[in-house]
Amino acid sequence: MQQRTIHLFLVIMILSTPLRALSAGLVLQCATASPFVNYQRRQTGLDAYIETQSALSIKGVLANIGPDGSKVAGAAAGAVIASPTKFDPDYFYTWTRDAALTYKMLVERFIAGDSSLRTKIDQYVSAQAILQGVSNPSGGPTTGGLGEPKFNADLTAFTGSWGRPQRDGPPLRATALILYANWLIANGGRTQALNTVWPVISKDLAYTAKYWNQTGFDLWEEVSGSSFFTIAASHRALVEGSALATALGQPCNGCAAAAPQVLCFAQTFWNGAYVDSNINVNEGRSGKDANSILSSIHTFDPTSACTDATFQPCSPRALANHKAVTDSFRTVYPINRGIAQGKAVAVGRYNEDVYYGGQPWYLTTTAAAEQLYAALYQWDKLGSLSVTSVSLPFFRDLVPSVAPGTYAKGSATYNSLTSAVKAYADGYMAVVQKYTPSNGALAEQYEKSTGAQLSARDLTWSYAAFLTAVERRKSIVPPSWNEPANNIPPTTCSGTPACNARMTFNVRIRTVPGENIYVTGQLTQLGNWDPNSAQLLSAGRYTDSDPLWSATLDLPSETVFEYKYIKKTANGQVVWESDPNRRTTSSAGCGSSGTLNDNWR
Ligand SMILES: *[C@@H]1O[C@H](CO)[C@@H](O)[C@H](O)[C@H]1NC(C)=O
């Protein structure tokens, strides 16, 4: 039964939402990669490779940003194109998440002294202001549209089927822009911060404060539930956004109140051994997912004291999680075979992945390195390193004799642990080096048996991820987001008070005794497309002349959602309505009501 649920769920995902992941994966599952490039087999040392690859990576990022990126002709100013690849897979779009993470890196570089990036950053701000006003399948500017995951390269709406909404985009973009706004305030640009950047940030924060407690698709665009990455990014953005609002004398409605509750909710992803990256969904996976490592590096605060609650890179929980996630790839990829425990391996998204056959990715491999470089920075600042019962297995892989305890900077144990962690982190960069073609191009993935590049070429995020890992390796760190004053979750969690609309679903369909009609769709209340969690309609008013099935359900108000009716036969068979999915908006206002009159199709 369990197996069947998952199978049906996946089938529905494939039929109803041809995602970046699954759709292309199906097309290409039989293709095998040909190792057509010459791989540089570690002829050069790691330091030299990192210098060369860094220069190529910043060029690679800029080549994918409009209006003048050399590989993305036609992209609007400030639009970050995910990859120049337009076919198998088509990534010639601007994703809010990829763009925000890329610009977070660019703003960090700008703050660290690369003033040539100023124009590009201002173009990004303008482009995002435009995108926030574009109505799209996730909603309008104030009705959920900011959760739309991707747009066309000319900044118009993408209207095809997709895994939407994705709620990590607004908080990630807020963080990138808050870094810039804070720099402006400190450098004579307060007016620009207030009049140009804050309006974009404030909309993203309002979205985050309003929707953090609703389900949405994860960063891999496959699972609709609660994603740790989204929640971690939301907490950080609300904390620093609320401080920026105060600095600018502006309101940030709900930011300060929501932040501790988001942190409280974040704690529930910890299952005692690692972070279960997706909850509030039954996706049939272990939950070990690079999602959590990416969360840790995104919310890294250089002034933090290894807090578990905010999953800081040096926290015991994040280190135990690092081991759990990276170990999960040791046996699934042939290129990892024979690599001893404690030595770096190729890292993918999650070990049950089937996209392109389930392969390692560059950006997740560099993330495994980046977390450790960031942790090394934190221990150095703290002046000590603690090994706890939670982090002991992580450290034992590197230094088998280590015992729990706190080791002061300069002590023999501190030195041996930190050099082992540094060597381990460098190992992940060496894996990337080994599987990078000699021209330095970083695609999305590399093949698990041959190491040849796969999927989209010149992935902007691959380059950006390489660059942030290198920055941390050089101890170049972003400003604090004030984690130390915002890292204690409340003792009891509460979600956002429900603002529901009473929606009546009426559908006309002739049925025979034993058959039942249900509604399911992308909302938690509709069972997230899982037929077993669909809502039963009543045939109480069904007549021969009016074959009505009906149900009235409380749904989040003023929310765009997709749905379908399903029929379950007497022997348990599930029959779906034909495509496309139905899409509507629940009525506006808490306690309001609305009616949908549909005919089965
Ligand atoms: C909403 O927040 C509550 C309290 O933390 C939590 O139990 C619940 O799972 C959350 N739901 C979603 C969809 O975020």
The ligand as an SDF file (V2000), in Angstrom:
LIG
                    3D

 14 14  0  0  0  0  0  0  0  0999 V2000
    3.0040   25.4460   10.6930 C   0  0  0  0  0  0  0  0  0  0  0  0
    3.6190   25.6560   11.9440 O   0  0  0  0  0  0  0  0  0  0  0  0
    3.3310   24.6640   12.9320 C   0  0  0  0  0  0  0  0  0  0  0  0
    4.0120   25.1100   14.2200 C   0  0  0  0  0  0  0  0  0  0  0  0
    5.3900   25.1590   14.0830 O   0  0  0  0  0  0  0  0  0  0  0  0
    3.8220   23.3110   12.4530 C   0  0  0  0  0  0  0  0  0  0  0  0
    3.4650   22.3250   13.3820 O   0  0  0  0  0  0  0  0  0  0  0  0
    3.2170   22.9940   11.1070 C   0  0  0  0  0  0  0  0  0  0  0  0
    3.7410   21.7790   10.6150 O   0  0  0  0  0  0  0  0  0  0  0  0
    3.5220   24.1090   10.1210 C   0  0  0  0  0  0  0  0  0  0  0  0
    2.9050   23.8140    8.8290 N   0  0  0  0  0  0  0  0  0  0  0  0
    3.4510   24.2060    7.6810 C   0  0  0  0  0  0  0  0  0  0  0  0
    2.7680   23.7400    6.4420 C   0  0  0  0  0  0  0  0  0  0  0  0
    4.4250   24.9220    7.6150 O   0  0  0  0  0  0  0  0  0  0  0  0
  1  2  1  0
  1 10  1  0
  2  3  1  0
  3  4  1  0
  3  6  1  0
  4  5  1  0
  6  7  1  0
  6  8  1  0
  8  9  1  0
  8 10  1  0
 10 11  1  0
 11 12  1  0
 12 13  1  0
 12 14  2  0
M  END
$$$$
